[in-house]
Amino acid sequence: MLKPRKIPMRMCVGCREMKPKRELLRIVKSPEGVIAFDRTGKSPGRGAYICPSRECLTRAVKQRQLERALETKVGEDVYAMLMEQVEAHE
């Protein structure tokens, strides 16, 4: 008899809810320090997961959760780029 596959869970840095990894978007800080969306979920670097909603991204930036998770400052230009990506996923 086959065991059911374990679904990897991750916490959204905005709403702090545990959700299946596939439902969340991954934001990664590469070893060079560039912050971007990780479409594959396998890019090297420090990652943070967020729900594909404007509210979660806004809350994560406002409460500095994104900066804590990525261990770096997040500039306004990066925030604007992330917001565009999130709106494209909604």
C-alpha positions as CSV (number, residue, x, y, z in Angstrom):
1,M,0.0,0.0,0.0
2,L,1.3,3.4,-1.0
3,K,1.7,6.2,1.6
4,P,0.1,9.5,0.7
5,R,2.7,12.1,-0.4
6,K,3.6,14.7,2.2
7,I,2.6,18.2,1.0
8,P,5.4,20.7,1.8
9,M,4.0,23.7,3.8
10,R,5.5,27.2,4.1
11,M,4.5,30.3,6.1
12,C,3.4,33.5,4.3
13,V,5.5,36.4,5.7
14,G,2.4,38.7,5.3
15,C,-0.5,36.9,7.0
16,R,1.7,34.4,8.9
17,E,-0.5,31.4,7.8
18,M,0.9,28.0,6.9
19,K,-0.1,27.0,3.3
20,P,1.0,24.5,0.8
21,K,4.2,25.6,-0.9
22,R,2.6,25.5,-4.4
23,E,0.0,28.1,-3.4
24,L,2.6,30.6,-2.4
25,L,5.0,32.8,-4.4
26,R,8.7,32.7,-3.5
27,I,10.8,35.9,-3.3
28,V,14.5,35.2,-3.3
29,K,17.6,37.2,-2.5
30,S,20.4,35.8,-4.7
31,P,23.9,35.5,-3.4
32,E,24.7,38.7,-5.3
33,G,22.0,40.5,-3.3
34,V,19.4,40.8,-6.1
35,I,15.8,40.4,-4.9
36,A,13.4,38.8,-7.4
37,F,10.5,36.4,-7.8
38,D,11.6,32.8,-8.0
39,R,9.2,31.1,-10.5
40,T,10.8,27.6,-10.2
41,G,11.1,27.6,-6.4
42,K,14.7,26.3,-6.8
43,S,16.8,29.4,-7.3
44,P,19.8,29.7,-4.9
45,G,19.7,32.2,-2.2
46,R,17.6,33.3,0.8
47,G,13.9,32.8,0.2
48,A,10.6,34.1,1.6
49,Y,7.1,32.9,0.7
50,I,4.1,35.2,0.3
51,C,0.4,34.7,-0.7
52,P,-0.4,36.0,-4.2
53,S,-2.3,38.9,-2.7
54,R,-1.7,42.7,-2.5
55,E,-2.7,42.7,1.2
56,C,-0.1,40.1,2.2
57,L,2.7,41.9,0.4
58,T,1.7,45.3,1.8
59,R,1.5,43.8,5.3
60,A,4.9,42.0,4.9
61,V,6.6,45.3,3.9
62,K,4.8,47.4,6.5
63,Q,5.8,45.1,9.4
64,R,9.3,44.6,7.9
65,Q,8.7,40.9,7.8
66,L,10.1,40.7,4.2
67,E,13.3,42.5,5.3
68,R,13.7,40.1,8.2
69,A,13.1,37.0,6.1
70,L,15.5,38.1,3.4
71,E,18.0,39.6,5.9
72,T,18.4,42.8,3.8
73,K,16.8,46.2,3.2
74,V,14.0,46.2,0.6
75,G,14.0,49.4,-1.4
76,E,10.9,51.2,-2.9
77,D,11.9,50.2,-6.4
78,V,12.0,46.5,-5.4
79,Y,8.7,46.8,-3.6
80,A,7.1,48.3,-6.7
81,M,8.4,45.5,-8.9
82,L,7.1,42.9,-6.4
83,M,3.7,44.5,-6.3
84,E,3.5,44.4,-10.1
85,Q,4.3,40.6,-10.0
86,V,1.7,40.0,-7.3
87,E,-0.9,41.8,-9.2
88,A,-0.1,39.7,-12.3
89,H,-0.7,36.6,-10.2
90,E,-4.1,37.7,-8.7
